[in-house]
């Protein structure tokens, strides 16, 4: 496998990087779908009463893939860091860029599971909630989701340049 | 003042500004 992975001992890291990127594409792709497509579409659909199809059939499935892809991305990233995990999270010398990227990704994972998902369950009627609670849930979920879009921009820059490419070049 | 996260443009601009701040931090406060 030397033609694809840089040496036999790098197969594990190569596979983890591959899973990390695939799951990350699913996660951030759905994050951008929610923010750039679904939220504006639901606003338009509310005007003519056609939003039910999206909230009933599309949103729950998109959220399912979204939250599990988020977890899978983080786990594969942690596996890829391996022995460098604590050096990255403690921002040790040489690990500052990937470390900040790792922290951004971790905050984003927290936002998904602790803020977006519980509030979306109320909004979509999977959990009982009063109209007031739903209004508040909409605001919290939107702001958490938008915050993740903001964080995704530096996170992706640091992920693609922080450590992985240096590691590939054996620097 | 309007919350920039209420619009897609405001969100993306906020992300770019945060990126510039983080890069400046890395450049000036870390030996990277």
N, CA and C atoms of all chains as a GROMACS GRO file, in nm:
protein
  609
    1UNK      N    1   0.082  -0.122   0.000
    1UNK     CA    2   0.000   0.000   0.000
    1UNK      C    3   0.085   0.126   0.000
    2UNK      N    4   0.215   0.112  -0.028
    2UNK     CA    5   0.303   0.229  -0.025
    2UNK      C    6   0.266   0.333  -0.129
    3UNK      N    7   0.194   0.288  -0.233
    3UNK     CA    8   0.156   0.383  -0.338
    3UNK      C    9   0.054   0.485  -0.289
    4UNK      N   10  -0.016   0.450  -0.181
    4UNK     CA   11  -0.119   0.543  -0.130
    4UNK      C   12  -0.085   0.593   0.010
    5UNK      N   13  -0.043   0.504   0.097
    5UNK     CA   14  -0.006   0.546   0.232
    5UNK      C   15   0.146   0.552   0.240
    6UNK      N   16   0.195   0.655   0.307
    6UNK     CA   17   0.340   0.675   0.311
    6UNK      C   18   0.407   0.576   0.406
    7UNK      N   19   0.427   0.454   0.358
    7UNK     CA   20   0.492   0.352   0.441
    7UNK      C   21   0.390   0.269   0.515
    8UNK      N   22   0.420   0.143   0.536
    8UNK     CA   23   0.325   0.049   0.596
    8UNK      C   24   0.276   0.091   0.734
    9UNK      N   25   0.362   0.153   0.814
    9UNK     CA   26   0.323   0.188   0.950
    9UNK      C   27   0.224   0.304   0.952
   10UNK      N   28   0.208   0.373   0.839
   10UNK     CA   29   0.117   0.487   0.835
   10UNK      C   30  -0.024   0.449   0.789
   11UNK      N   31  -0.048   0.318   0.768
   11UNK     CA   32  -0.180   0.276   0.719
   11UNK      C   33  -0.290   0.316   0.818
   12UNK      N   34  -0.265   0.293   0.947
   12UNK     CA   35  -0.366   0.328   1.049
   12UNK      C   36  -0.398   0.478   1.044
   13UNK      N   37  -0.292   0.562   1.045
   13UNK     CA   38  -0.313   0.707   1.040
   13UNK      C   39  -0.381   0.747   0.909
   14UNK      N   40  -0.340   0.680   0.800
   14UNK     CA   41  -0.401   0.710   0.670
   14UNK      C   42  -0.550   0.680   0.669
   15UNK      N   43  -0.588   0.566   0.727
   15UNK     CA   44  -0.730   0.528   0.732
   15UNK      C   45  -0.808   0.624   0.822
   16UNK      N   46  -0.750   0.660   0.936
   16UNK     CA   47  -0.818   0.753   1.027
   16UNK      C   48  -0.837   0.889   0.962
   17UNK      N   49  -0.734   0.933   0.887
   17UNK     CA   50  -0.745   1.062   0.816
   17UNK      C   51  -0.857   1.054   0.714
   18UNK      N   52  -0.866   0.940   0.645
   18UNK     CA   53  -0.970   0.918   0.544
   18UNK      C   54  -1.109   0.920   0.608
   19UNK      N   55  -1.128   0.848   0.720
   19UNK     CA   56  -1.258   0.848   0.791
   19UNK      C   57  -1.289   0.988   0.844
   20UNK      N   58  -1.186   1.055   0.895
   20UNK     CA   59  -1.203   1.190   0.951
   20UNK      C   60  -1.256   1.285   0.843
   21UNK      N   61  -1.198   1.275   0.723
   21UNK     CA   62  -1.240   1.365   0.615
   21UNK      C   63  -1.379   1.328   0.565
   22UNK      N   64  -1.408   1.199   0.547
   22UNK     CA   65  -1.541   1.158   0.499
   22UNK      C   66  -1.650   1.202   0.597
   23UNK      N   67  -1.630   1.172   0.726
   23UNK     CA   68  -1.730   1.210   0.828
   23UNK      C   69  -1.738   1.362   0.838
   24UNK      N   70  -1.622   1.429   0.825
   24UNK     CA   71  -1.622   1.575   0.832
   24UNK      C   72  -1.696   1.639   0.716
   25UNK      N   73  -1.684   1.580   0.598
   25UNK     CA   74  -1.758   1.631   0.481
   25UNK      C   75  -1.908   1.619   0.507
   26UNK      N   76  -1.950   1.502   0.562
   26UNK     CA   77  -2.092   1.481   0.592
   26UNK      C   78  -2.139   1.582   0.697
   27UNK      N   79  -2.059   1.601   0.802
   27UNK     CA   80  -2.097   1.693   0.911
   27UNK      C   81  -2.106   1.837   0.863
   28UNK      N   82  -1.995   1.889   0.809
   28UNK     CA   83  -1.992   2.030   0.772
   28UNK      C   84  -2.081   2.055   0.650
   29UNK      N   85  -2.091   1.954   0.563
   29UNK     CA   86  -2.182   1.967   0.448
   29UNK      C   87  -2.326   1.987   0.495
   30UNK      N   88  -2.368   1.907   0.592
   30UNK     CA   89  -2.504   1.922   0.646
   30UNK      C   90  -2.518   2.052   0.725
   31UNK      N   91  -2.412   2.094   0.795
   31UNK     CA   92  -2.416   2.223   0.867
   31UNK      C   93  -2.442   2.337   0.768
   32UNK      N   94  -2.372   2.334   0.654
   32UNK     CA   95  -2.391   2.438   0.553
   32UNK      C   96  -2.528   2.424   0.488
   33UNK      N   97  -2.573   2.299   0.469
   33UNK     CA   98  -2.708   2.277   0.415
   33UNK      C   99  -2.812   2.343   0.507
   34UNK      N  100  -2.802   2.316   0.639
   34UNK     CA  101  -2.899   2.374   0.732
   34UNK      C  102  -2.899   2.527   0.723
   35UNK      N  103  -2.778   2.585   0.726
   35UNK     CA  104  -2.768   2.731   0.734
   35UNK      C  105  -2.794   2.802   0.603
   36UNK      N  106  -2.742   2.744   0.493
   36UNK     CA  107  -2.753   2.815   0.365
   36UNK      C  108  -2.876   2.774   0.286
   37UNK      N  109  -2.935   2.656   0.314
   37UNK     CA  110  -3.048   2.607   0.235
   37UNK      C  111  -3.176   2.593   0.318
   38UNK      N  112  -3.170   2.508   0.422
   38UNK     CA  113  -3.295   2.475   0.492
   38UNK      C  114  -3.358   2.593   0.567
   39UNK      N  115  -3.277   2.669   0.640
   39UNK     CA  116  -3.333   2.782   0.717
   39UNK      C  117  -3.400   2.884   0.625
   40UNK      N  118  -3.330   2.931   0.517
   40UNK     CA  119  -3.398   3.024   0.426
   40UNK      C  120  -3.518   2.960   0.357
   41UNK      N  121  -3.508   2.830   0.322
   41UNK     CA  122  -3.619   2.763   0.253
   41UNK      C  123  -3.741   2.754   0.344
   42UNK      N  124  -3.717   2.725   0.474
   42UNK     CA  125  -3.830   2.714   0.568
   42UNK      C  126  -3.897   2.850   0.589
   43UNK      N  127  -3.817   2.955   0.582
   43UNK     CA  128  -3.872   3.091   0.596
   43UNK      C  129  -3.968   3.117   0.479
   44UNK      N  130  -3.924   3.081   0.358
   44UNK     CA  131  -4.010   3.100   0.240
   44UNK      C  132  -4.131   3.009   0.247
   45UNK      N  133  -4.108   2.882   0.293
   45UNK     CA  134  -4.218   2.785   0.298
   45UNK      C  135  -4.324   2.826   0.400
   46UNK      N  136  -4.281   2.895   0.507
   46UNK     CA  137  -4.378   2.939   0.609
   46UNK      C  138  -4.478   3.036   0.548
   47UNK      N  139  -4.434   3.111   0.446
   47UNK     CA  140  -4.521   3.210   0.384
   47UNK      C  141  -4.637   3.145   0.309
   48UNK      N  142  -4.612   3.027   0.249
   48UNK     CA  143  -4.724   2.963   0.177
   48UNK      C  144  -4.765   2.829   0.241
   49UNK      N  145  -4.719   2.804   0.362
   49UNK     CA  146  -4.764   2.686   0.437
   49UNK      C  147  -4.718   2.552   0.383
   50UNK      N  148  -4.602   2.548   0.319
   50UNK     CA  149  -4.554   2.422   0.262
   50UNK      C  150  -4.431   2.366   0.335
   51UNK      N  151  -4.407   2.415   0.457
   51UNK     CA  152  -4.287   2.373   0.529
   51UNK      C  153  -4.294   2.236   0.593
   52UNK      N  154  -4.415   2.179   0.604
   52UNK     CA  155  -4.431   2.053   0.676
   52UNK      C  156  -4.348   1.939   0.616
   53UNK      N  157  -4.338   1.936   0.485
   53UNK     CA  158  -4.261   1.830   0.418
   53UNK      C  159  -4.115   1.832   0.464
   54UNK      N  160  -4.063   1.952   0.478
   54UNK     CA  161  -3.922   1.966   0.520
   54UNK      C  162  -3.908   1.927   0.668
   55UNK      N  163  -3.994   1.982   0.754
   55UNK     CA  164  -3.978   1.957   0.898
   55UNK      C  165  -4.012   1.812   0.934
   56UNK      N  166  -4.102   1.750   0.858
   56UNK     CA  167  -4.140   1.612   0.891
   56UNK      C  168  -4.046   1.508   0.830
   57UNK      N  169  -4.009   1.527   0.705
   57UNK     CA  170  -3.933   1.422   0.636
   57UNK      C  171  -3.784   1.451   0.616
   58UNK      N  172  -3.750   1.576   0.593
   58UNK     CA  173  -3.609   1.608   0.562
   58UNK      C  174  -3.528   1.638   0.688
   59UNK      N  175  -3.577   1.730   0.771
   59UNK     CA  176  -3.498   1.776   0.887
   59UNK      C  177  -3.459   1.663   0.984
   60UNK      N  178  -3.551   1.573   1.022
   60UNK     CA  179  -3.510   1.468   1.117
   60UNK      C  180  -3.399   1.378   1.062
   61UNK      N  181  -3.408   1.345   0.932
   61UNK     CA  182  -3.306   1.258   0.871
   61UNK      C  183  -3.173   1.332   0.858
   62UNK      N  184  -3.182   1.459   0.819
   62UNK     CA  185  -3.059   1.540   0.807
   62UNK      C  186  -2.993   1.554   0.945
   63UNK      N  187  -3.074   1.573   1.049
   63UNK     CA  188  -3.019   1.587   1.185
   63UNK      C  189  -2.956   1.457   1.234
   64UNK      N  190  -3.015   1.345   1.193
   64UNK     CA  191  -2.961   1.213   1.232
   64UNK      C  192  -2.819   1.198   1.177
   65UNK      N  193  -2.802   1.220   1.048
   65UNK     CA  194  -2.669   1.210   0.986
   65UNK      C  195  -2.575   1.316   1.042
   66UNK      N  196  -2.629   1.436   1.064
   66UNK     CA  197  -2.551   1.550   1.113
   66UNK      C  198  -2.485   1.519   1.247
   67UNK      N  199  -2.564   1.476   1.345
   67UNK     CA  200  -2.507   1.461   1.479
   67UNK      C  201  -2.414   1.341   1.491
   68UNK      N  202  -2.446   1.232   1.420
   68UNK     CA  203  -2.357   1.116   1.427
   68UNK      C  204  -2.231   1.136   1.344
   69UNK      N  205  -2.244   1.210   1.233
   69UNK     CA  206  -2.124   1.244   1.155
   69UNK      C  207  -2.032   1.332   1.238
   70UNK      N  208  -2.091   1.422   1.319
   70UNK     CA  209  -2.011   1.510   1.405
   70UNK      C  210  -1.929   1.426   1.504
   71UNK      N  211  -1.995   1.330   1.566
   71UNK     CA  212  -1.926   1.246   1.664
   71UNK      C  213  -1.818   1.161   1.595
   72UNK      N  214  -1.854   1.104   1.480
   72UNK     CA  215  -1.758   1.020   1.406
   72UNK      C  216  -1.636   1.101   1.364
   73UNK      N  217  -1.660   1.226   1.322
   73UNK     CA  218  -1.549   1.314   1.281
   73UNK      C  219  -1.454   1.336   1.398
   74UNK      N  220  -1.511   1.368   1.514
   74UNK     CA  221  -1.429   1.396   1.633
   74UNK      C  222  -1.350   1.272   1.674
   75UNK      N  223  -1.417   1.156   1.675
   75UNK     CA  224  -1.349   1.033   1.717
   75UNK      C  225  -1.235   0.996   1.622
   76UNK      N  226  -1.262   1.007   1.491
   76UNK     CA  227  -1.157   0.975   1.394
   76UNK      C  228  -1.043   1.075   1.405
   77UNK      N  229  -1.076   1.201   1.434
   77UNK     CA  230  -0.973   1.304   1.452
   77UNK      C  231  -0.888   1.274   1.573
   78UNK      N  232  -0.954   1.232   1.683
   78UNK     CA  233  -0.882   1.198   1.806
   78UNK      C  234  -0.791   1.078   1.780
   79UNK      N  235  -0.842   0.979   1.704
   79UNK     CA  236  -0.762   0.860   1.672
   79UNK      C  237  -0.643   0.898   1.585
   80UNK      N  238  -0.666   0.992   1.495
   80UNK     CA  239  -0.558   1.037   1.406
   80UNK      C  240  -0.450   1.110   1.486
   81UNK      N  241  -0.492   1.190   1.583
   81UNK     CA  242  -0.394   1.258   1.670
   81UNK      C  243  -0.315   1.154   1.750
   82UNK      N  244  -0.386   1.048   1.794
   82UNK     CA  245  -0.320   0.940   1.867
   82UNK      C  246  -0.238   0.991   1.984
   83UNK      N  247  -0.111   0.961   1.984
   83UNK     CA  248  -0.021   1.002   2.093
   83UNK      C  249   0.001   1.154   2.098
   84UNK      N  250  -0.039   1.223   1.992
   84UNK     CA  251  -0.024   1.370   1.990
   84UNK      C  252  -0.146   1.441   2.048
   85UNK      N  253  -0.245   1.361   2.095
   85UNK     CA  254  -0.373   1.418   2.141
   85UNK      C  255  -0.352   1.525   2.248
   86UNK      N  256  -0.281   1.492   2.355
   86UNK     CA  257  -0.267   1.589   2.464
   86UNK      C  258  -0.178   1.706   2.422
   87UNK      N  259  -0.076   1.679   2.341
   87UNK     CA  260   0.011   1.788   2.293
   87UNK      C  261  -0.070   1.891   2.214
   88UNK      N  262  -0.164   1.839   2.133
   88UNK     CA  263  -0.249   1.929   2.054
   88UNK      C  264  -0.341   2.010   2.144
   89UNK      N  265  -0.412   1.942   2.234
   89UNK     CA  266  -0.510   2.013   2.318
   89UNK      C  267  -0.443   2.104   2.421
   90UNK      N  268  -0.317   2.076   2.455
   90UNK     CA  269  -0.245   2.164   2.548
   90UNK      C  270  -0.165   2.271   2.472
   91UNK      N  271  -0.183   2.276   2.342
   91UNK     CA  272  -0.118   2.376   2.255
   91UNK      C  273   0.034   2.379   2.274
   92UNK      N  274   0.092   2.259   2.282
   92UNK     CA  275   0.238   2.253   2.298
   92UNK      C  276   0.309   2.304   2.172
   93UNK      N  277   0.435   2.339   2.187
   93UNK     CA  278   0.512   2.394   2.075
   93UNK      C  279   0.504   2.302   1.953
   94UNK      N  280   0.473   2.361   1.838
   94UNK     CA  281   0.459   2.285   1.715
   94UNK      C  282   0.319   2.232   1.692
   95UNK      N  283   0.237   2.236   1.796
   95UNK     CA  284   0.101   2.183   1.787
   95UNK      C  285  -0.005   2.294   1.801
   96UNK      N  286   0.040   2.421   1.799
   96UNK     CA  287  -0.054   2.531   1.826
   96UNK      C  288  -0.169   2.535   1.724
   97UNK      N  289  -0.134   2.526   1.595
   97UNK     CA  290  -0.235   2.540   1.491
   97UNK      C  291  -0.335   2.424   1.494
   98UNK      N  292  -0.285   2.301   1.494
   98UNK     CA  293  -0.377   2.186   1.497
   98UNK      C  294  -0.451   2.183   1.631
   99UNK      N  295  -0.385   2.232   1.737
   99UNK     CA  296  -0.448   2.235   1.869
   99UNK      C  297  -0.568   2.329   1.872
  100UNK      N  298  -0.550   2.449   1.817
  100UNK     CA  299  -0.663   2.543   1.812
  100UNK      C  300  -0.774   2.485   1.723
  101UNK      N  301  -0.733   2.424   1.611
  101UNK     CA  302  -0.832   2.359   1.524
  101UNK      C  303  -0.908   2.249   1.598
  102UNK      N  304  -0.836   2.172   1.680
  102UNK     CA  305  -0.900   2.064   1.757
  102UNK      C  306  -0.997   2.121   1.860
  103UNK      N  307  -0.958   2.231   1.926
  103UNK     CA  308  -1.049   2.294   2.022
  103UNK      C  309  -1.174   2.348   1.952
  104UNK      N  310  -1.155   2.408   1.835
  104UNK     CA  311  -1.271   2.461   1.762
  104UNK      C  312  -1.366   2.347   1.725
  105UNK      N  313  -1.310   2.236   1.676
  105UNK     CA  314  -1.392   2.120   1.641
  105UNK      C  315  -1.464   2.063   1.763
  106UNK      N  316  -1.396   2.065   1.878
  106UNK     CA  317  -1.456   2.013   2.000
  106UNK      C  318  -1.572   2.102   2.048
  107UNK      N  319  -1.552   2.233   2.040
  107UNK     CA  320  -1.660   2.326   2.077
  107UNK      C  321  -1.779   2.304   1.982
  108UNK      N  322  -1.749   2.283   1.855
  108UNK     CA  323  -1.856   2.260   1.757
  108UNK      C  324  -1.932   2.131   1.787
  109UNK      N  325  -1.860   2.026   1.828
  109UNK     CA  326  -1.926   1.900   1.865
  109UNK      C  327  -2.019   1.922   1.986
  110UNK      N  328  -1.969   1.999   2.083
  110UNK     CA  329  -2.051   2.032   2.200
  110UNK      C  330  -2.178   2.105   2.156
  111UNK      N  331  -2.162   2.204   2.069
  111UNK     CA  332  -2.279   2.279   2.021
  111UNK      C  333  -2.382   2.187   1.955
  112UNK      N  334  -2.334   2.089   1.879
  112UNK     CA  335  -2.426   1.996   1.811
  112UNK      C  336  -2.508   1.916   1.912
  113UNK      N  337  -2.438   1.854   2.007
  113UNK     CA  338  -2.506   1.759   2.097
  113UNK      C  339  -2.575   1.827   2.216
  114UNK      N  340  -2.519   1.940   2.264
  114UNK     CA  341  -2.575   2.004   2.384
  114UNK      C  342  -2.671   2.117   2.353
  115UNK      N  343  -2.658   2.179   2.235
  115UNK     CA  344  -2.745   2.293   2.205
  115UNK      C  345  -2.837   2.269   2.083
  116UNK      N  346  -2.779   2.227   1.971
  116UNK     CA  347  -2.860   2.215   1.849
  116UNK      C  348  -2.959   2.100   1.858
  117UNK      N  349  -2.911   1.981   1.887
  117UNK     CA  350  -2.997   1.861   1.886
  117UNK      C  351  -3.110   1.868   1.990
  118UNK      N  352  -3.084   1.899   2.118
  118UNK     CA  353  -3.196   1.905   2.215
  118UNK      C  354  -3.300   2.011   2.177
  119UNK      N  355  -3.254   2.123   2.124
  119UNK     CA  356  -3.350   2.228   2.086
  119UNK      C  357  -3.425   2.193   1.959
  120UNK      N  358  -3.358   2.127   1.865
  120UNK     CA  359  -3.428   2.083   1.743
  120UNK      C  360  -3.536   1.980   1.775
  121UNK      N  361  -3.511   1.898   1.877
  121UNK     CA  362  -3.612   1.799   1.916
  121UNK      C  363  -3.741   1.869   1.960
  122UNK      N  364  -3.726   1.982   2.030
  122UNK     CA  365  -3.844   2.060   2.072
  122UNK      C  366  -3.911   2.125   1.951
  123UNK      N  367  -3.828   2.183   1.863
  123UNK     CA  368  -3.882   2.254   1.746
  123UNK      C  369  -3.959   2.158   1.656
  124UNK      N  370  -3.905   2.036   1.636
  124UNK     CA  371  -3.966   1.941   1.542
  124UNK      C  372  -4.074   1.854   1.607
  125UNK      N  373  -4.100   1.878   1.736
  125UNK     CA  374  -4.207   1.803   1.802
  125UNK      C  375  -4.169   1.665   1.849
  126UNK      N  376  -4.038   1.634   1.854
  126UNK     CA  377  -3.994   1.503   1.904
  126UNK      C  378  -3.997   1.502   2.056
  127UNK      N  379  -3.992   1.622   2.116
  127UNK     CA  380  -3.997   1.640   2.260
  127UNK      C  381  -4.108   1.739   2.289
  128UNK      N  382  -4.182   1.717   2.399
  128UNK     CA  383  -4.290   1.809   2.433
  128UNK      C  384  -4.235   1.947   2.467
  129UNK      N  385  -4.301   2.052   2.414
  129UNK     CA  386  -4.258   2.188   2.445
  129UNK      C  387  -4.374   2.284   2.421
  130UNK      N  388  -4.381   2.387   2.505
  130UNK     CA  389  -4.485   2.490   2.486
  130UNK      C  390  -4.441   2.580   2.370
  131UNK      N  391  -4.533   2.665   2.324
  131UNK     CA  392  -4.498   2.756   2.215
  131UNK      C  393  -4.384   2.849   2.254
  132UNK      N  394  -4.386   2.895   2.382
  132UNK     CA  395  -4.278   2.983   2.430
  132UNK      C  396  -4.144   2.910   2.428
  133UNK      N  397  -4.146   2.785   2.475
  133UNK     CA  398  -4.023   2.705   2.476
  133UNK      C  399  -3.972   2.681   2.333
  134UNK      N  400  -4.067   2.661   2.240
  134UNK     CA  401  -4.028   2.639   2.100
  134UNK      C  402  -3.965   2.765   2.041
  135UNK      N  403  -4.020   2.880   2.076
  135UNK     CA  404  -3.965   3.007   2.025
  135UNK      C  405  -3.822   3.025   2.075
  136UNK      N  406  -3.802   2.996   2.205
  136UNK     CA  407  -3.668   3.008   2.263
  136UNK      C  408  -3.573   2.904   2.200
  137UNK      N  409  -3.624   2.782   2.181
  137UNK     CA  410  -3.543   2.674   2.123
  137UNK      C  411  -3.496   2.711   1.982
  138UNK      N  412  -3.587   2.774   1.904
  138UNK     CA  413  -3.551   2.816   1.767
  138UNK      C  414  -3.433   2.913   1.769
  139UNK      N  415  -3.438   3.007   1.864
  139UNK     CA  416  -3.333   3.109   1.872
  139UNK      C  417  -3.199   3.045   1.913
  140UNK      N  418  -3.204   2.960   2.016
  140UNK     CA  419  -3.080   2.897   2.065
  140UNK      C  420  -3.020   2.808   1.956
  141UNK      N  421  -3.105   2.727   1.892
  141UNK     CA  422  -3.056   2.635   1.788
  141UNK      C  423  -2.998   2.712   1.671
  142UNK      N  424  -3.064   2.820   1.631
  142UNK     CA  425  -3.013   2.900   1.518
  142UNK      C  426  -2.878   2.961   1.552
  143UNK      N  427  -2.868   3.022   1.670
  143UNK     CA  428  -2.742   3.087   1.708
  143UNK      C  429  -2.629   2.986   1.724
  144UNK      N  430  -2.659   2.869   1.780
  144UNK     CA  431  -2.556   2.765   1.795
  144UNK      C  432  -2.509   2.717   1.658
  145UNK      N  433  -2.605   2.701   1.566
  145UNK     CA  434  -2.573   2.654   1.432
  145UNK      C  435  -2.491   2.758   1.356
  146UNK      N  436  -2.532   2.885   1.368
  146UNK     CA  437  -2.458   2.993   1.301
  146UNK      C  438  -2.318   3.007   1.362
  147UNK      N  439  -2.308   2.988   1.494
  147UNK     CA  440  -2.177   2.993   1.560
  147UNK      C  441  -2.087   2.885   1.501
  148UNK      N  442  -2.144   2.767   1.477
  148UNK     CA  443  -2.064   2.658   1.419
  148UNK      C  444  -2.016   2.692   1.278
  149UNK      N  445  -2.098   2.764   1.201
  149UNK     CA  446  -2.053   2.807   1.067
  149UNK      C  447  -1.935   2.902   1.082
  150UNK      N  448  -1.946   2.996   1.178
  150UNK     CA  449  -1.835   3.090   1.204
  150UNK      C  450  -1.708   3.012   1.241
  151UNK      N  451  -1.721   2.920   1.337
  151UNK     CA  452  -1.604   2.844   1.384
  151UNK      C  453  -1.548   2.752   1.276
  152UNK      N  454  -1.636   2.705   1.184
  152UNK     CA  455  -1.591   2.610   1.082
  152UNK      C  456  -1.486   2.672   0.990
  153UNK      N  457  -1.492   2.804   0.972
  153UNK     CA  458  -1.400   2.869   0.876
  153UNK      C  459  -1.255   2.862   0.927
  154UNK      N  460  -1.223   2.915   1.047
  154UNK     CA  461  -1.085   2.895   1.095
  154UNK      C  462  -1.052   2.748   1.122
  155UNK      N  463  -1.153   2.671   1.169
  155UNK     CA  464  -1.128   2.529   1.199
  155UNK      C  465  -1.078   2.455   1.074
  156UNK      N  466  -1.145   2.477   0.960
  156UNK     CA  467  -1.105   2.407   0.837
  156UNK      C  468  -0.968   2.453   0.789
  157UNK      N  469  -0.939   2.581   0.806
  157UNK     CA  470  -0.807   2.631   0.766
  157UNK      C  471  -0.698   2.563   0.849
  158UNK      N  472  -0.722   2.555   0.981
  158UNK     CA  473  -0.621   2.496   1.070
  158UNK      C  474  -0.612   2.344   1.052
  159UNK      N  475  -0.726   2.280   1.024
  159UNK     CA  476  -0.726   2.134   1.003
  159UNK      C  477  -0.649   2.097   0.877
  160UNK      N  478  -0.666   2.178   0.772
  160UNK     CA  479  -0.603   2.141   0.645
  160UNK      C  480  -0.458   2.186   0.639
  161UNK      N  481  -0.415   2.271   0.731
  161UNK     CA  482  -0.276   2.320   0.728
  161UNK      C  483  -0.200   2.303   0.858
  162UNK      N  484  -0.272   2.263   0.966
  162UNK     CA  485  -0.211   2.262   1.098
  162UNK      C  486  -0.110   2.152   1.120
  163UNK      N  487  -0.148   2.031   1.090
  163UNK     CA  488  -0.059   1.919   1.120
  163UNK      C  489  -0.059   1.814   1.010
  164UNK      N  490  -0.178   1.785   0.954
  164UNK     CA  491  -0.190   1.669   0.866
  164UNK      C  492  -0.094   1.676   0.748
  165UNK      N  493  -0.086   1.793   0.684
  165UNK     CA  494   0.000   1.800   0.567
  165UNK      C  495   0.148   1.798   0.605
  166UNK      N  496   0.179   1.859   0.722
  166UNK     CA  497   0.316   1.853   0.771
  166UNK      C  498   0.354   1.707   0.800
  167UNK      N  499   0.258   1.634   0.861
  167UNK     CA  500   0.284   1.494   0.894
  167UNK      C  501   0.310   1.414   0.766
  168UNK      N  502   0.231   1.445   0.663
  168UNK     CA  503   0.247   1.374   0.536
  168UNK      C  504   0.386   1.398   0.477
  169UNK      N  505   0.438   1.517   0.500
  169UNK     CA  506   0.568   1.551   0.445
  169UNK      C  507   0.681   1.509   0.538
  170UNK      N  508   0.643   1.444   0.651
  170UNK     CA  509   0.739   1.394   0.750
  170UNK      C  510   0.821   1.508   0.811
  171UNK      N  511   0.756   1.625   0.827
  171UNK     CA  512   0.826   1.738   0.890
  171UNK      C  513   0.808   1.727   1.040
  172UNK      N  514  -2.769   4.731   1.780
  172UNK     CA  515  -2.695   4.673   1.667
  172UNK      C  516  -2.751   4.534   1.634
  173UNK      N  517  -2.763   4.506   1.506
  173UNK     CA  518  -2.816   4.377   1.463
  173UNK      C  519  -2.712   4.266   1.487
  174UNK      N  520  -2.758   4.150   1.528
  174UNK     CA  521  -2.667   4.037   1.547
  174UNK      C  522  -2.619   3.988   1.410
  175UNK      N  523  -2.487   3.987   1.386
  175UNK     CA  524  -2.438   3.945   1.253
  175UNK      C  525  -2.476   3.801   1.219
  176UNK      N  526  -2.500   3.718   1.324
  176UNK     CA  527  -2.534   3.578   1.298
  176UNK      C  528  -2.676   3.561   1.245
  177UNK      N  529  -2.754   3.671   1.242
  177UNK     CA  530  -2.890   3.662   1.186
  177UNK      C  531  -2.890   3.659   1.033
  178UNK      N  532  -2.777   3.694   0.972
  178UNK     CA  533  -2.771   3.685   0.826
  178UNK      C  534  -2.656   3.594   0.784
  179UNK      N  535  -2.670   3.534   0.666
  179UNK     CA  536  -2.564   3.443   0.617
  179UNK      C  537  -2.436   3.522   0.589
  180UNK      N  538  -2.453   3.641   0.529
  180UNK     CA  539  -2.336   3.724   0.499
  180UNK      C  540  -2.263   3.761   0.628
  181UNK      N  541  -2.339   3.804   0.730
  181UNK     CA  542  -2.280   3.841   0.858
  181UNK      C  543  -2.207   3.725   0.922
  182UNK      N  544  -2.263   3.605   0.906
  182UNK     CA  545  -2.202   3.484   0.963
  182UNK      C  546  -2.067   3.456   0.896
  183UNK      N  547  -2.065   3.462   0.763
  183UNK     CA  548  -1.942   3.433   0.689
  183UNK      C  549  -1.835   3.540   0.717
  184UNK      N  550  -1.877   3.667   0.721
  184UNK     CA  551  -1.782   3.774   0.751
  184UNK      C  552  -1.725   3.755   0.892
  185UNK      N  553  -1.810   3.715   0.988
  185UNK     CA  554  -1.764   3.689   1.125
  185UNK      C  555  -1.660   3.578   1.126
  186UNK      N  556  -1.684   3.474   1.046
  186UNK     CA  557  -1.591   3.362   1.038
  186UNK      C  558  -1.456   3.404   0.982
  187UNK      N  559  -1.460   3.490   0.881
  187UNK     CA  560  -1.335   3.537   0.819
  187UNK      C  561  -1.258   3.626   0.918
  188UNK      N  562  -1.331   3.712   0.990
  188UNK     CA  563  -1.266   3.800   1.090
  188UNK      C  564  -1.203   3.714   1.201
  189UNK      N  565  -1.277   3.613   1.248
  189UNK     CA  566  -1.222   3.525   1.352
  189UNK      C  567  -1.097   3.453   1.302
  190UNK      N  568  -1.100   3.411   1.175
  190UNK     CA  569  -0.983   3.343   1.116
  190UNK      C  570  -0.862   3.435   1.118
  191UNK      N  571  -0.882   3.561   1.079
  191UNK     CA  572  -0.772   3.658   1.077
  191UNK      C  573  -0.717   3.680   1.219
  192UNK      N  574  -0.808   3.688   1.317
  192UNK     CA  575  -0.765   3.707   1.457
  192UNK      C  576  -0.682   3.588   1.504
  193UNK      N  577  -0.730   3.466   1.474
  193UNK     CA  578  -0.656   3.345   1.517
  193UNK      C  579  -0.519   3.338   1.448
  194UNK      N  580  -0.515   3.370   1.320
  194UNK     CA  581  -0.387   3.368   1.248
  194UNK      C  582  -0.291   3.470   1.307
  195UNK      N  583  -0.344   3.588   1.345
  195UNK     CA  584  -0.260   3.692   1.406
  195UNK      C  585  -0.208   3.644   1.542
  196UNK      N  586  -0.292   3.575   1.617
  196UNK     CA  587  -0.249   3.519   1.746
  196UNK      C  588  -0.138   3.417   1.726
  197UNK      N  589  -0.157   3.328   1.629
  197UNK     CA  590  -0.057   3.225   1.602
  197UNK      C  591   0.075   3.288   1.558
  198UNK      N  592   0.066   3.391   1.477
  198UNK     CA  593   0.184   3.457   1.423
  198UNK      C  594   0.262   3.532   1.532
  199UNK      N  595   0.188   3.595   1.622
  199UNK     CA  596   0.254   3.686   1.717
  199UNK      C  597   0.278   3.629   1.857
  200UNK      N  598   0.196   3.532   1.896
  200UNK     CA  599   0.210   3.483   2.034
  200UNK      C  600   0.260   3.340   2.044
  201UNK      N  601   0.269   3.272   1.930
  201UNK     CA  602   0.324   3.138   1.929
  201UNK      C  603   0.441   3.136   1.833
  202UNK      N  604   0.536   3.048   1.855
  202UNK     CA  605   0.650   3.038   1.764
  202UNK      C  606   0.621   2.943   1.650
  203UNK      N  607   0.518   2.975   1.570
  203UNK     CA  608   0.485   2.885   1.458
  203UNK      C  609   0.530   2.943   1.325
   0.00000   0.00000   0.00000
